[in-house]
Amino acid sequence: LDLILQTDLLRQESVRSLELASHPMGWIVASNSLYNREYSGVADLARERIITYSKNSHPHQDILALMQANGVMTPRLNCVNSVSAITRLLRDGFGIGALPPVLVAEELARGELTLLQIDQRPPNLPVVVSWRVGVEWVEEIVALSQQVLEAYARKVGEDYITLAR
């Protein structure tokens, strides 16, 4: 591939990477589920089933680190490699999702899903562009990607995306 958008910086001699933005993460539940309640913090939340990205992914590792920093050594993490599958599981009341609210903005707006008000959230999910050096037009496509993200950020606001400086 000549250019990809992903969550991790690539470190190769023939590849350049640039963090464009990041998405704030949140704890999300079905509005009508037993998981939609108050939690005293991450340790309390960790007693429940948590649905997150695939094992060993950047967000999965961040959630593990957050849990361990709060004294939870073996959280009940269910790793899923599809955002649409995570969304379906959340809507069905399967557990608590750890993902960016922007990915379920419509479900949140309709009241199907609820963003839990817990101060301790996983770190933001980076948006990184990586490209092969020397490919025709790729630098222009990177610049276009930045412009599109800037317009998108103005549209959705800081609750959903933070541009890299």
Secondary structure, DSSP 8 states (H G I E B T S, - for coil): --EEEESS---BTTEEEEEEEEE--EEEEETTSTT-S--SSHHHHTTS-EEESSTTSHHHHHHHHHHHHTT-SS--EEE-S-HHHHHHHHHTT-SEEEE-GGGGHHHHHHTSEEE---S-----EEEEEEEETT-TTHHHHHHHHHHHHHHHHHHH-TTT-EE--
